[in-house]
Amino acid sequence: MAFDGERCVTLSGCACEGASCSLLYESPEACDVATASCDSRACGGATGLTCAASDYCDFEDETCGASGAAGVCRTRPETCPFVLDRICACDERTYDNECFAQREGTDVFARRPCEGCAAMDAEGAGDCIQFFGWKWTGRACVGVGGCECSGRDCRSLFASQEACEETFLDC
């Protein structure tokens, strides 16, 4: 696969000649991801770009763009096989499989149902420097601080980021 300046294309022939031969990709997906910032199909991540309504943003690393890496706009599938392989999608909803999530316009966040990994209800309020602990947002462990903590999970905050991450390791 190679990028022709507009899209990823398949090369044919017995040998590659020219200065660009070192810029070949193993698969169409690898080419799309590597060249995402070069074309108008880039989406999400640090780009902040969105896809057309008929597409979804496909991220290589299943972080839904949280890592800052851009995804690639891909056409939503029209039909999906009914194979039960539940996944948690970027919209924090559980779908029967990856295809059903993509058909709804979202990508895979984790290869497991979303249940059990719901965000904790704890928010810091005020301009104080008191630190209350670490909470799970549904995607990451973040610190909670302020003058007071409000929410039903304030008494369940973790003492360390490591303890929080270990608890939600499978999420």
C-alpha positions, 0 to 999 in steps of 0.5 A: 500500500502507498499514499498517492497524495489523496488516498491509500492505493494498492501497488502492483508489479514486481519491484518498487522504484523511486525514493518513495519505496521506503514509505510503503504500508503493510495494510490499508489500515496502516496506510490510513492511520499513518496518513490521517493528517494528510487528508480530509478523512482525519477525525477526532483526537487532537484534530478535533475534526468530525466525520460526515453523518454517513461515517464514523471515526475509526481510531487505531488504538481503541482510546477514542482519541483520548491519546491525541491520535487522530482517527480516520473517517470510514463509511458506516456499515449498512448491515452487520452479522449477528455475532454476540461479541459485546463491546464498549464503544466511545459513546459509553454504550454496550453494543452486541459487536463492533459492527453495530457500534460502527453502524451507529457512528462510533468506534470501539473503546474496549472489548468488553461490555461497558457495565461495571466500569461506569464513571464515579459520581464525585466532583470537586468544587471551589478554588481550594487546594484540598485533594480528595482522591482519585476517581474513575471517569469511565475512561481514566482515573483523574484527581478530585480536588477543591474546597468540597467534594460532592457526589455519592462516591466522594467517600469511595475515592481512591488514595492513589492513581495506581489503586484506581487504575488497578481497580479498573484495569479491565475497563 
